Amino acid sequence: MTDALIIGGGPAGLMAADVLSVAGHSVVVADAMPTVGRKFLMAGKSGLNLTKAEDAQAFQSAFGGARAPLKPILSAFGPNDVSDWAIGLGQDVFTGTTGRVFPTKMKASPLLRAWLARLADQGVIFQTRWRWTGWNDATATFDTPDGRMAVDAKTTVLAMGGASWKRLGSDGQWVGHLLDVVTPFQPMNMGFVVPWSTHMTTHFGMALKGCELRAGNTVSRGEFVVSAKGVEGGGIYAVSAAMRDGAQLVIDLLPDMSRADIAERLAVPTGKQSIANTLRKALKLEPLKRALLNEFDRDSDQPLAAKIKALRLPVLTPRPMDEAISTSGGVRFDALDVDLMLRSRDGVYCAGEMIDWEAPTGGYLISACLATGRWAGLAAARRLQTP
Protein backbone atom coordinates (compact mmCIF):
# COMPACT_ATOMS: atom_id res chain seq x y z
CA MET A 1 0.00 0.00 0.00
CA THR A 2 1.21 3.50 -0.83
CA ASP A 3 0.53 6.54 1.30
CA ALA A 4 -0.69 8.68 -1.58
CA LEU A 5 -1.89 7.91 -5.09
CA ILE A 6 -1.95 10.81 -7.55
CA ILE A 7 -4.00 10.14 -10.69
CA GLY A 8 -2.91 12.61 -13.36
CA GLY A 9 0.57 13.91 -14.14
CA GLY A 10 -0.13 17.52 -15.08
CA PRO A 11 0.86 20.58 -13.00
CA ALA A 12 -1.85 19.95 -10.37
CA GLY A 13 -0.95 16.30 -9.89
CA LEU A 14 2.79 16.94 -9.83
CA MET A 15 2.37 19.72 -7.27
CA ALA A 16 0.31 17.41 -5.04
CA ALA A 17 3.03 14.76 -5.40
CA ASP A 18 5.68 17.33 -4.53
CA VAL A 19 4.19 18.48 -1.23
CA LEU A 20 3.27 14.95 -0.18
CA SER A 21 6.72 13.53 -0.90
CA VAL A 22 8.44 16.47 0.81
CA ALA A 23 6.37 15.59 3.88
CA GLY A 24 7.95 12.14 3.81
CA HIS A 25 5.06 10.13 2.38
CA SER A 26 5.31 7.44 -0.28
CA VAL A 27 3.74 8.66 -3.52
CA VAL A 28 2.71 6.97 -6.77
CA VAL A 29 1.76 9.13 -9.79
CA ALA A 30 -0.32 7.31 -12.42
CA ASP A 31 -0.95 8.87 -15.84
CA ALA A 32 -2.73 7.56 -18.92
CA MET A 33 -0.18 9.01 -21.34
CA PRO A 34 3.32 7.71 -22.18
CA THR A 35 4.89 10.68 -20.36
CA VAL A 36 3.67 13.21 -17.80
CA GLY A 37 3.21 16.95 -18.26
CA ARG A 38 2.32 16.83 -21.96
CA LYS A 39 -0.16 19.71 -21.94
CA PHE A 40 2.28 21.68 -19.75
CA LEU A 41 4.93 21.22 -22.43
CA MET A 42 2.51 22.27 -25.17
CA ALA A 43 1.72 25.46 -23.25
CA GLY A 44 5.46 26.13 -23.10
CA LYS A 45 5.74 26.27 -26.87
CA SER A 46 4.33 29.79 -26.75
CA GLY A 47 6.54 30.85 -23.84
CA LEU A 48 4.90 29.20 -20.79
CA ASN A 49 2.98 32.01 -19.16
CA LEU A 50 3.25 30.85 -15.54
CA THR A 51 1.26 33.53 -13.77
CA LYS A 52 0.23 37.20 -13.78
CA ALA A 53 2.01 39.76 -11.62
CA GLU A 54 -0.88 41.73 -10.13
CA ASP A 55 -2.46 42.30 -6.75
CA ALA A 56 -4.47 39.51 -5.15
CA GLN A 57 -7.86 41.13 -5.68
CA ALA A 58 -7.33 41.68 -9.41
CA PHE A 59 -5.83 38.22 -9.85
CA GLN A 60 -8.63 36.42 -8.07
CA SER A 61 -11.35 38.40 -9.85
CA ALA A 62 -10.31 36.71 -13.11
CA PHE A 63 -11.90 33.48 -11.83
CA GLY A 64 -15.43 34.89 -11.94
CA GLY A 65 -18.00 32.67 -10.27
CA ALA A 66 -15.33 30.42 -8.73
CA ARG A 67 -13.58 33.32 -7.04
CA ALA A 68 -15.05 32.67 -3.58
CA PRO A 69 -14.09 28.98 -3.20
CA LEU A 70 -10.69 29.61 -4.82
CA LYS A 71 -9.84 32.68 -2.74
CA PRO A 72 -8.14 30.88 0.21
CA ILE A 73 -6.35 28.55 -2.21
CA LEU A 74 -5.00 31.35 -4.41
CA SER A 75 -4.17 33.45 -1.35
CA ALA A 76 -2.04 30.60 -0.01
CA PHE A 77 -0.19 30.21 -3.32
CA GLY A 78 -0.45 33.33 -5.44
CA PRO A 79 1.56 34.86 -8.30
CA ASN A 80 4.64 35.64 -6.20
CA ASP A 81 4.66 32.09 -4.85
CA VAL A 82 4.50 30.68 -8.39
CA SER A 83 7.52 32.76 -9.37
CA ASP A 84 9.42 31.66 -6.25
CA TRP A 85 8.54 28.03 -7.01
CA ALA A 86 9.99 28.27 -10.52
CA ILE A 87 13.13 30.01 -9.23
CA GLY A 88 13.47 27.24 -6.63
CA LEU A 89 13.69 24.80 -9.52
CA GLY A 90 16.55 26.78 -11.02
CA GLN A 91 14.46 28.64 -13.59
CA ASP A 92 14.67 32.42 -13.47
CA VAL A 93 11.56 34.34 -14.49
CA PHE A 94 10.76 37.76 -15.90
CA THR A 95 7.63 39.90 -16.05
CA GLY A 96 6.48 41.22 -19.41
CA THR A 97 4.96 44.63 -20.09
CA THR A 98 1.43 43.28 -19.53
CA GLY A 99 2.32 41.69 -16.19
CA ARG A 100 2.58 38.17 -17.53
CA VAL A 101 5.33 36.10 -15.94
CA PHE A 102 7.51 33.73 -17.99
CA PRO A 103 10.60 31.59 -17.43
CA THR A 104 13.62 33.44 -18.79
CA LYS A 105 14.31 30.49 -21.11
CA MET A 106 10.75 30.83 -22.50
CA LYS A 107 10.30 27.05 -22.48
CA ALA A 108 8.52 24.50 -20.31
CA SER A 109 10.94 21.64 -20.83
CA PRO A 110 13.80 22.86 -18.54
CA LEU A 111 11.32 23.56 -15.75
CA LEU A 112 9.59 20.20 -16.14
CA ARG A 113 12.89 18.30 -16.25
CA ALA A 114 14.07 19.98 -13.05
CA TRP A 115 10.73 19.29 -11.38
CA LEU A 116 10.65 15.61 -12.33
CA ALA A 117 14.24 15.19 -11.17
CA ARG A 118 13.32 16.65 -7.79
CA LEU A 119 10.29 14.39 -7.49
CA ALA A 120 12.40 11.35 -8.32
CA ASP A 121 14.91 12.38 -5.65
CA GLN A 122 12.01 12.59 -3.20
CA GLY A 123 11.05 9.00 -4.01
CA VAL A 124 7.99 9.61 -6.20
CA ILE A 125 7.18 6.60 -8.40
CA PHE A 126 5.70 7.23 -11.88
CA GLN A 127 3.43 4.78 -13.67
CA THR A 128 2.65 5.84 -17.24
CA ARG A 129 0.15 4.40 -19.71
CA TRP A 130 -2.01 3.64 -16.68
CA ARG A 131 -5.62 4.64 -17.36
CA TRP A 132 -7.86 4.92 -14.32
CA THR A 133 -10.97 2.73 -14.55
CA GLY A 134 -12.58 3.60 -11.22
CA TRP A 135 -12.65 1.90 -7.85
CA ASN A 136 -13.17 -1.61 -6.58
CA ASP A 137 -14.40 -0.74 -3.10
CA ALA A 138 -11.50 1.43 -1.81
CA THR A 139 -8.97 0.20 -4.37
CA ALA A 140 -8.19 2.23 -7.50
CA THR A 141 -8.07 0.15 -10.68
CA PHE A 142 -6.19 0.81 -13.92
CA ASP A 143 -5.85 -0.55 -17.44
CA THR A 144 -2.14 -0.81 -18.20
CA PRO A 145 0.13 -2.35 -20.86
CA ASP A 146 0.61 -5.22 -18.42
CA GLY A 147 -3.09 -5.77 -17.90
CA ARG A 148 -5.41 -4.82 -15.07
CA MET A 149 -3.65 -3.23 -12.08
CA ALA A 150 -4.93 -2.18 -8.67
CA VAL A 151 -3.46 0.27 -6.18
CA ASP A 152 -4.34 0.50 -2.52
CA ALA A 153 -3.64 3.97 -1.15
CA LYS A 154 -4.29 5.65 2.17
CA THR A 155 -5.23 8.84 0.34
CA THR A 156 -5.77 9.81 -3.31
CA VAL A 157 -5.59 13.03 -5.32
CA LEU A 158 -7.48 13.12 -8.62
CA ALA A 159 -5.93 15.56 -11.09
CA MET A 160 -6.98 14.33 -14.53
CA GLY A 161 -7.67 17.65 -16.24
CA GLY A 162 -10.61 18.87 -18.27
CA ALA A 163 -11.89 17.77 -21.67
CA SER A 164 -9.77 19.55 -24.27
CA TRP A 165 -6.65 18.45 -26.15
CA LYS A 166 -7.37 14.73 -25.95
CA ARG A 167 -4.08 13.86 -27.65
CA LEU A 168 -2.27 15.39 -24.68
CA GLY A 169 -4.28 13.44 -22.11
CA SER A 170 -7.16 15.71 -21.10
CA ASP A 171 -10.00 13.67 -22.54
CA GLY A 172 -12.53 13.84 -19.70
CA GLN A 173 -13.11 10.08 -19.68
CA TRP A 174 -12.96 10.08 -15.90
CA VAL A 175 -16.39 11.75 -15.78
CA GLY A 176 -18.14 8.40 -16.06
CA HIS A 177 -16.85 7.45 -12.60
CA LEU A 178 -18.02 10.69 -10.94
CA LEU A 179 -21.25 11.50 -12.76
CA ASP A 180 -23.18 12.49 -9.65
CA VAL A 181 -20.79 15.34 -8.80
CA VAL A 182 -19.96 16.73 -12.26
CA THR A 183 -21.21 19.72 -14.25
CA PRO A 184 -21.00 19.10 -18.04
CA PHE A 185 -17.91 20.47 -19.74
CA GLN A 186 -17.97 23.52 -22.01
CA PRO A 187 -15.13 25.00 -24.08
CA MET A 188 -13.21 27.95 -22.65
CA ASN A 189 -10.47 30.07 -24.23
CA MET A 190 -11.34 28.91 -27.73
CA GLY A 191 -11.66 30.24 -31.25
CA PHE A 192 -14.92 30.80 -33.12
CA VAL A 193 -16.15 29.82 -36.57
CA VAL A 194 -16.65 32.70 -39.02
CA PRO A 195 -18.23 32.03 -42.45
CA TRP A 196 -15.93 34.41 -44.34
CA SER A 197 -16.65 35.73 -47.80
CA THR A 198 -14.02 35.02 -50.46
CA HIS A 199 -12.50 38.49 -50.29
CA MET A 200 -11.12 37.70 -46.81
CA THR A 201 -8.87 34.84 -47.97
CA THR A 202 -5.90 37.14 -48.63
CA HIS A 203 -5.96 38.17 -44.97
CA PHE A 204 -5.87 34.68 -43.43
CA GLY A 205 -3.04 34.33 -40.95
CA MET A 206 -2.91 38.03 -40.15
CA ALA A 207 -3.16 39.37 -36.61
CA LEU A 208 -5.48 42.22 -35.73
CA LYS A 209 -3.85 44.55 -33.21
CA GLY A 210 -4.75 47.82 -31.57
CA CYS A 211 -8.43 47.01 -31.07
CA GLU A 212 -10.84 46.70 -28.17
CA LEU A 213 -13.12 43.67 -28.06
CA ARG A 214 -16.38 43.55 -26.14
CA ALA A 215 -18.81 40.69 -25.53
CA GLY A 216 -21.49 41.19 -22.92
CA ASN A 217 -19.81 42.85 -19.93
CA THR A 218 -16.32 41.58 -20.80
CA VAL A 219 -13.75 43.84 -22.46
CA SER A 220 -10.36 42.91 -23.91
CA ARG A 221 -7.52 44.85 -25.54
CA GLY A 222 -5.62 41.78 -26.78
CA GLU A 223 -4.89 40.92 -30.41
CA PHE A 224 -6.37 38.03 -32.37
CA VAL A 225 -5.73 36.15 -35.60
CA VAL A 226 -7.98 35.84 -38.64
CA SER A 227 -7.76 32.32 -40.11
CA ALA A 228 -9.64 30.18 -42.59
CA LYS A 229 -11.47 28.65 -39.61
CA GLY A 230 -12.51 31.96 -38.09
CA VAL A 231 -11.00 34.04 -35.26
CA GLU A 232 -8.71 32.95 -32.45
CA GLY A 233 -6.03 34.28 -30.13
CA GLY A 234 -5.64 36.03 -26.80
CA GLY A 235 -8.07 38.86 -27.44
CA ILE A 236 -10.81 36.43 -28.45
CA TYR A 237 -10.04 34.04 -25.60
CA ALA A 238 -10.55 36.83 -23.06
CA VAL A 239 -14.15 37.34 -24.20
CA SER A 240 -14.80 33.73 -25.25
CA ALA A 241 -16.94 32.77 -22.24
CA ALA A 242 -19.40 35.58 -22.95
CA MET A 243 -19.41 34.76 -26.68
CA ARG A 244 -19.96 31.08 -25.91
CA ASP A 245 -22.97 32.04 -23.84
CA GLY A 246 -24.50 33.99 -26.72
CA ALA A 247 -23.07 37.51 -26.46
CA GLN A 248 -22.31 39.34 -29.70
CA LEU A 249 -18.70 40.32 -30.41
CA VAL A 250 -18.26 44.08 -30.88
CA ILE A 251 -14.89 45.45 -32.06
CA ASP A 252 -13.69 49.01 -31.57
CA LEU A 253 -11.21 49.35 -34.44
CA LEU A 254 -9.76 52.62 -33.10
CA PRO A 255 -10.13 52.50 -29.30
CA ASP A 256 -7.78 55.44 -28.72
CA MET A 257 -9.87 57.82 -30.84
CA SER A 258 -13.31 59.17 -30.02
CA ARG A 259 -16.23 58.77 -32.39
CA ALA A 260 -16.38 62.55 -32.75
CA ASP A 261 -12.70 62.74 -33.72
CA ILE A 262 -13.15 59.97 -36.28
CA ALA A 263 -16.23 61.67 -37.74
CA GLU A 264 -14.36 64.97 -37.97
CA ARG A 265 -11.50 63.40 -39.92
CA LEU A 266 -13.91 61.59 -42.23
CA ALA A 267 -15.79 64.84 -42.90
CA VAL A 268 -12.80 66.50 -44.57
CA PRO A 269 -13.56 66.75 -48.33
CA THR A 270 -11.70 64.10 -50.34
CA GLY A 271 -13.03 64.71 -53.85
CA LYS A 272 -13.46 61.50 -55.77
CA GLN A 273 -11.29 59.48 -53.38
CA SER A 274 -12.67 56.01 -52.54
CA ILE A 275 -13.83 55.11 -49.05
CA ALA A 276 -10.92 52.68 -48.75
CA ASN A 277 -8.42 55.44 -49.51
CA THR A 278 -10.20 57.80 -47.14
CA LEU A 279 -9.93 55.25 -44.33
CA ARG A 280 -6.28 54.68 -45.14
CA LYS A 281 -5.26 58.32 -45.41
CA ALA A 282 -7.51 60.05 -42.89
CA LEU A 283 -7.47 57.36 -40.18
CA LYS A 284 -4.42 55.27 -41.15
CA LEU A 285 -6.68 52.24 -40.92
CA GLU A 286 -4.65 49.15 -41.81
CA PRO A 287 -5.77 46.68 -44.53
CA LEU A 288 -7.11 44.01 -42.16
CA LYS A 289 -9.25 46.53 -40.28
CA ARG A 290 -10.60 47.87 -43.55
CA ALA A 291 -11.34 44.32 -44.71
CA LEU A 292 -13.28 43.54 -41.52
CA LEU A 293 -15.17 46.79 -41.84
CA ASN A 294 -16.15 45.77 -45.36
CA GLU A 295 -16.97 42.19 -44.28
CA PHE A 296 -19.41 43.19 -41.54
CA ASP A 297 -22.00 45.94 -41.31
CA ARG A 298 -21.96 46.37 -45.10
CA ASP A 299 -25.74 46.74 -45.09
CA SER A 300 -25.87 48.87 -41.95
CA ASP A 301 -27.17 52.42 -42.29
CA GLN A 302 -25.11 53.60 -39.30
CA PRO A 303 -22.59 56.39 -39.85
CA LEU A 304 -19.13 55.12 -40.76
CA ALA A 305 -17.61 56.51 -37.55
CA ALA A 306 -20.13 54.51 -35.51
CA LYS A 307 -19.23 51.32 -37.38
CA ILE A 308 -15.53 51.88 -36.75
CA LYS A 309 -16.15 52.31 -33.02
CA ALA A 310 -18.56 49.37 -32.76
CA LEU A 311 -18.12 46.83 -35.54
CA ARG A 312 -20.67 44.14 -34.77
CA LEU A 313 -20.05 40.53 -35.74
CA PRO A 314 -22.92 38.04 -35.80
CA VAL A 315 -23.23 35.60 -32.88
CA LEU A 316 -20.51 33.06 -33.62
CA THR A 317 -20.23 29.30 -33.03
CA PRO A 318 -17.32 28.07 -30.87
CA ARG A 319 -14.72 25.79 -32.40
CA PRO A 320 -14.91 22.15 -31.16
CA MET A 321 -14.22 21.68 -27.45
CA ASP A 322 -11.16 19.53 -28.10
CA GLU A 323 -9.50 22.56 -29.72
CA ALA A 324 -10.13 24.78 -26.69
CA ILE A 325 -7.20 25.73 -24.50
CA SER A 326 -9.26 24.88 -21.43
CA THR A 327 -12.75 23.91 -20.33
CA SER A 328 -15.27 24.92 -17.72
CA GLY A 329 -17.33 22.27 -15.97
CA GLY A 330 -16.14 19.29 -13.97
CA VAL A 331 -16.41 18.42 -10.29
CA ARG A 332 -18.66 20.94 -8.57
CA PHE A 333 -17.34 22.87 -5.59
CA ASP A 334 -20.44 21.91 -3.59
CA ALA A 335 -19.32 18.29 -3.94
CA LEU A 336 -15.99 19.15 -2.25
CA ASP A 337 -15.18 20.26 1.27
CA VAL A 338 -12.83 23.15 2.06
CA ASP A 339 -9.84 20.82 1.61
CA LEU A 340 -11.03 19.85 -1.90
CA MET A 341 -11.94 16.38 -0.62
CA LEU A 342 -14.94 14.66 -2.19
CA ARG A 343 -17.79 14.67 0.31
CA SER A 344 -18.92 11.35 -1.12
CA ARG A 345 -15.55 9.57 -0.83
CA ASP A 346 -13.41 9.96 2.26
CA GLY A 347 -9.72 10.62 1.64
CA VAL A 348 -10.09 11.41 -2.10
CA TYR A 349 -9.22 14.94 -3.20
CA CYS A 350 -9.59 16.80 -6.51
CA ALA A 351 -7.30 19.37 -8.08
CA GLY A 352 -6.66 21.29 -11.28
CA GLU A 353 -8.92 21.65 -14.31
CA MET A 354 -11.11 18.71 -13.38
CA ILE A 355 -12.77 21.05 -10.86
CA ASP A 356 -15.51 23.33 -12.18
CA TRP A 357 -13.74 26.67 -12.52
CA GLU A 358 -12.73 28.72 -15.52
CA ALA A 359 -10.31 31.57 -16.14
CA PRO A 360 -8.86 33.44 -19.09
CA THR A 361 -5.40 32.82 -20.45
CA GLY A 362 -2.63 35.04 -19.16
CA GLY A 363 -1.15 32.91 -16.38
CA TYR A 364 -4.35 32.23 -14.46
CA LEU A 365 -4.84 28.65 -15.65
CA ILE A 366 -1.43 27.26 -14.67
CA SER A 367 -1.42 29.24 -11.42
CA ALA A 368 -4.74 27.77 -10.30
CA CYS A 369 -3.69 24.25 -11.26
CA LEU A 370 -0.54 24.59 -9.16
CA ALA A 371 -2.42 26.20 -6.27
CA THR A 372 -5.21 23.61 -6.13
CA GLY A 373 -2.71 20.76 -6.46
CA ARG A 374 -0.71 22.15 -3.57
CA TRP A 375 -3.87 22.71 -1.48
CA ALA A 376 -5.14 19.17 -2.03
CA GLY A 377 -1.68 17.69 -1.47
CA LEU A 378 -1.22 19.52 1.83
CA ALA A 379 -4.68 18.42 2.98
CA ALA A 380 -3.85 14.81 2.08
CA ALA A 381 -0.55 15.10 3.97
CA ARG A 382 -2.35 16.39 7.08
CA ARG A 383 -4.73 13.49 6.89
CA LEU A 384 -1.86 11.00 6.70
CA GLN A 385 -0.22 12.61 9.71
CA THR A 386 -3.37 12.50 11.81
CA PRO A 387 -3.59 9.41 14.07
Secondary structure, DSSP 8 states (H G I E B T S, - for coil): -EEEEEE--SHHHHHHHHHHHHTT--EEEEESSSSS-HHHHHHHTTT---EE-S-HHHHHHTTGGGHHHHHHHHHHS-HHHHHHHHHHTT--EEE-TTSEEEETT--SHHHHHHHHHHHHHTT-EEEES-EEEEEETTEEEEEETTEEEEE-EEEEEE----SS-GGGT---GGGGGSGGGEEEEEEES--EE----GGGGGGTTEEE-S-EEEETTEEE---EEE-SSEEESHHHHHTHHHHHTT--EEEES-TTS-HHHHHHHHTS--TT--HHHHHHHHH---HHHHHHHHHSSTT--S-HHHHHH-EE----EE--GGGSSEEEEEE-GGGB-TTSBBTTSTTEEE-GGGBS----SSSHHHHHHHHHHHHHHHHHHHHHH--
